[in-house]
């Protein structure tokens, strides 16, 4: 090899070209020394381009062969992401119906928990700021809060009368409110029947007066007070009755006197329904059937007492459907969609809605008797 060729390949550029020369010589069949001499002494540019094209072609060919080889030897695995990390596992198989139902139930419980957490936080913020911001509740809102949202309502609904029936919480709530107001634990403002202006109602007033039931079970009605004892009524006849209307109750006093119910207990109850076995669900349905007879036969003497009765009916029906779903997947649709209604027993009704509810309860009771083992 000539000294010029040795000097060229000793430089940095020469080392790069040398690697290309070796690759080109392999593909072209020329000896490396002959190919280098041809490039430098004879036609440097043409030889250099030829080496470049041959080298690039060799690299592309090698990549293509590697790709084809990998396709034939690739394992039957896919990448899945679990908890934010990548794991390699076999191709997933179709999930069973039981697993899909379990996942759907867990997702439902998660949404319920999130909703309850949000409601708890909203009430906590409202309770902490209501005193300063002058937030008031209507009598209708207070009664429904006591019955549906407070821990007092949960405890009261669990009490059982000597006749074996659960207490009607919405009927008990006005009496509870009157008792706490007479103790001075709840601040109430109302428009006086004498002055027409809103003023603070003294706690002694609530010792002989209470909420007028006809005005507190309708969200659109104007709430009023009325005498609650014989002495107060007699005094009103002789001297004129002092009543208050358009009642406004301090929200902070309400939340402090009757804390909101324990959402964890409600959440645990939802999980108890989800974990109920078929045998346990059958026992629950038989008990609910007994409760349904009592609800259907319970008298409703006035229009004002119908909303609390209907709330009890709706809760009973919802519990029946939840338990029926655990007994047989076809039992719930049969109890939920009543395409035919048989005549119910003759009972006094207060309105058409009451009559329809009695008919629905009777039909559900009949179908439970026919289907339960």
Secondary structure, 3 states (H helix, E strand, C coil): CCHHHHHHHHCHHHHHHHHHHHHHHHHHCCCHHHHHHHHHHHCHHHHHHHHHHHHHHHHHHHHHHHHHHHHHHCCCEEEEEECCEEEEEECCCCCCHHHHHHHHHHHHHHHHHHHHHHHHHHHHHHHHHHHHHCCEECHHHHHHHHHHCEHHHHHHHHCECCCCCECCHHHHHHHHHHHHHHCCCCCEEEEECCCCCEEECCHHHHHCEEECHHHHCCCCCCCEEEECCHHHHHHHHHHCCCCEEEEEEEHHHHHHHCCECCHHHHHHHHHHHHCCCHHHHHHHHHHHHHHHHHHHHCCCCCHHHHHHHHHHHHHHHHHHHHHHHHHCHHHHHHHHCCCCCCCCCCCCCCCHHHHHHHHHHHHHHHHHHHHCC
